[in-house]
C-alpha cells in the first residue's frame, strides 16, 4: 500500500458513544458521538479549523488559542478543541473576528521563531508553517529584536533525533505524548511565562534523562523542534509504504517513509490495529542494520569451517547445498537432515521451509525458535482451551479491571503494548505482578502494583497452585461458568487436587518465598476485582514446568470465568514478531499447518494431495533432539533460515559441538551470525524492508509486510527456499508470496478467509478467519471453547532439578532489555547500543558484598555447564540469592552457563533457572578467550572471500 | 541418542502425569506423549534401553516405556 506522506489529523481523539449529537458547523449538518470536540466534529465534516496544540492522538489541551470558534448563543470565542459538541449547536469557524484573533496569535508565535523556513528540516511538513499560511500572516508587528529564545542550544545527545528549543512553540504536545501515549513522564514544561520551556528530566540532555526514545514526542511535535536526524540529513520523504515491524510480538504497523529506494524514517501508523500510532526505540529508529556494512549479499560456500569462504553464484551455492543434502540422505538415511525456521521469517517463508523439509527432504525434522520460547504456550493452551494461541486482542486491555502479569517484562519486551497497559492502569485498573525481579512495571509513574509476588525462580507452578487453591477454598470460583463451559469430570479431579492443603499458600510459602497473605490477597483481587486478564511471557514458559504453568494459567482463567469476552483472557506476550505465525505455519516437527498432528491421516492426505508427495506420519526431531542426534552421528545436515542457535540456544558448547559434527550446515541470514561461523553454505537473506509477506503477532493478527526497497542480494527469502526445493527435485512454482498464502488458506481451516486482497482491504486480520468469522476473530472462546468444553488439568508442582548447592549457591535468571532485541544481530548494528553496549550481571548488594564485588567489577559466573565473565551491576532489583543477565551480545556467553534442562512437554529450555557461583575475576573465561579467537578467525575468512572477489 | 538425556526426558514427562489418580490413565498419558512427540529413533533407543532393565527410569516412565512398540510392531 503506497500512500502519500501526510495523513489527516482530526484534532482530538475519537469518542465512543451510542448517543449521537447533531450540530451544524459552517452551515453543514454534522452528527458525531457524544463527547466529541467541536474541532473534531468540524474535521469530520471536512472543515479544517486552524490548530497547533491539538492533535488527535492526545487529549485536548486548549493552550494555543488558534482553534477558537464562534458558537451561536454563547459568549466569547471558545477553543473548539476543549469544547464538546451539544445538540443543536451552531458553530462558525471562519469570521472576520476569528481571523483577526488567529492572525494575532500567529504573530506572537512567529515573533519568537527562527525565520529559516527554507533551510529548516521541517520545510514542507511543518504545522506552524501551515498555520501561518492558513491564517494569512503577512507581517509581524512586534519585530524580531525583542527578548527571544532563538539562541538556545540544540540538544543532539539522542542518536536518532535532535531537540532544538529555538524552534519550540511550547505547545506541550511532546510533554503530553510522553505522558499519555508512552507513559514515561520524562518531559515537562520547566519555568513559567516567557521562561517556559520543554525540559527532559531534571533539565538534562535527552540521553541523560528517563527518556526511552520511543519517538512519541517527535511524532507529536508540530515544528522542527524534535526532528529525526535522518530527516535532517536526507530531507522529507516523497512516498510511504505501510508495513509491519520486524521486532517484537506486538507487531506494530509503520509507514516506511521513502525517498526513492532509501528509507528516510519509520513512522508509526495511526491506523495500525496493534499499535494505534505508537512505537518504541527499536521499531521507530533501529532500522540501520538493514543497510549495515556487515550485510552479506553474495552466496558463499566452503568445504570445512576452517576453510576460507568462496563467493559463488546463486546456482552454484544452491546446487552445492542440494547435492550435499542428497549425498547425506543417500548415505545416512532420509532422517539425517532437517531444517530450522525462525520467528523472524514471514509466514510464507516459514510455510515454505516446513514444506521443503516435509516434501523435499521427506521427513518431519523441522523446528522453529518457538521451541526455545513459547512452545509450552502452544502445548498448554491447546490441551486446556483447544487452540494454541492467546485469547484476546490488545484493545481488550481497555476493558480490564485487574491485570495479572506473570513472568513478563512488558516495558522492555513489548513496550508499545506496555504503554497501553500503563494507560489502563493509570485509569484505575489494578495490577498484580508475579516476577522474581522488580520489573519497571511494579512501580512506574502513576502506576504501582497492588501486589508483587516476588517468587523464587522456578516456583511458578507452586504460586499458580496457591492462587487457585485460595480461590477454590475461599469459595471465589465462578462455578456457574465452570459448570456450563468446562468438563465436569476433569474439573472434579482437579478441584480435589488443588484443594489439598499442600497447595495452600501457607504450605508453599517456604518454597516460593512469597508470604501467604500476599498470595491470598492477590487471588482475591484476581477472582473478584472485575474483568481480570493474564499477560505472561517467557518467565512462564522457559522452565522445566513451562507447559504445566501455562496449563495452570488457563485453569485459573476458566476457574474465575475470565475468558470468552473483552477485558479478560489468557494473553501470551510473544517474544519475536512472528512467533505465533511460525507456530501456525506447521514448523513444529509433530504438526502440519493449523496445529494438526502428522499422524492424523485425514490431514496428511489433504496435504499429500496438494503437495503431490507421500508424507511421513511420525514426528520428527526437535532442535535439541537434532543437536543430540548430530553428536551421535544420525543427523548430519541442516538448513537454517533466520535463526542463530549458536547464540540463542542453551548450553552453547553443546550446540557448537553439534554444529561442528555436521557435514552440511546451510545458513540463510543477513549477517555472519554465530551459527553461520559453523556453516558450509551461506545464503544471503533479505531484511523485512526487502520482501513481501505477512507476520502474525501475539494477538493472532496477520499483518502485511511490504517490500519498500530492492533486496540487496537480489532474492527474497521465499525465493531462496523455492530454489533449494527445486534443486532437491521438488517443484515450488510460486510467483509471489500471495500465492503461498492462498495455498495456506486452502489447507488450513483457521485461515480459509485470509488473502492478500482481504489484508489490503482490512489492513490486518486476526485468525480464525473463515466462513464463520469472515473478518477475523478479536476474542476467542466466546460461547464455547475451541475444543468444546474447557479442560482442567492437574498441575503438580515438581521442583526443578537445577537446585542450588554449596558449590552453586545462586540462581541465575535471564531476560531482555528495551533497546536490544533477542540475539542483538539487528540492534547491535544500530545506535541502540548507546543505551546498552554490553550484557551486565545484576547482583543484589548483599551477595556482591559477600563476594567482594563492586559496581563495574568483572564477575565470573560459573554453572554446571560452563563459565563466563560479565561486568557486575549491583541492584536491589534482584532479590538476594538471585542474579540476572541478558543475552544480547554473543561474547557475553550467557548461554554458556544455561543448562540443557527443559520443559517436560516441549523441551523448551529452562533459561530462567541456572544454579551458579559468582566470584570476582580479572580476565575473561576460557570459553570467552576461545570464542574471541574463533570469531576473529571466522571474520578473517569472510574478509578473505570479500577481498578475493574484489581483486 | 544420548540415553541419559532420553531417560531424563521420559522421567520429566512421567512427573507430570504422576498425579493423575487413575494409574492406567497416567501410564497412557506418558506413553501417548512419547509417541506423539518423539522421533522414532528416540523411541527406539528408549525401548532398547528398557529391554536392558531401564535403570534410572522412575516406575511410571518405565511402565510406559515398556509398552512402546518394538521394531516392526504397529502402535
Boltz contact constraints between the chains, C-beta under 6 A:
constraints:
  - contact:
      token1: [A, 590]
      token2: [B, 37]
      max_distance: 6.0
  - contact:
      token1: [A, 618]
      token2: [B, 40]
      max_distance: 6.0
  - contact:
      token1: [A, 619]
      token2: [B, 37]
      max_distance: 6.0
  - contact:
      token1: [A, 619]
      token2: [B, 39]
      max_distance: 6.0
  - contact:
      token1: [A, 620]
      token2: [B, 39]
      max_distance: 6.0
  - contact:
      token1: [A, 621]
      token2: [B, 39]
      max_distance: 6.0
  - contact:
      token1: [A, 625]
      token2: [B, 39]
      max_distance: 6.0
  - contact:
      token1: [A, 628]
      token2: [B, 1]
      max_distance: 6.0
  - contact:
      token1: [A, 628]
      token2: [B, 2]
      max_distance: 6.0
  - contact:
      token1: [A, 628]
      token2: [B, 5]
      max_distance: 6.0
  - contact:
      token1: [A, 632]
      token2: [B, 1]
      max_distance: 6.0
  - contact:
      token1: [A, 794]
      token2: [B, 19]
      max_distance: 6.0
  - contact:
      token1: [A, 796]
      token2: [B, 19]
      max_distance: 6.0
  - contact:
      token1: [A, 798]
      token2: [B, 15]
      max_distance: 6.0
  - contact:
      token1: [A, 904]
      token2: [B, 12]
      max_distance: 6.0
  - contact:
      token1: [A, 904]
      token2: [B, 13]
      max_distance: 6.0
  - contact:
      token1: [A, 904]
      token2: [B, 16]
      max_distance: 6.0
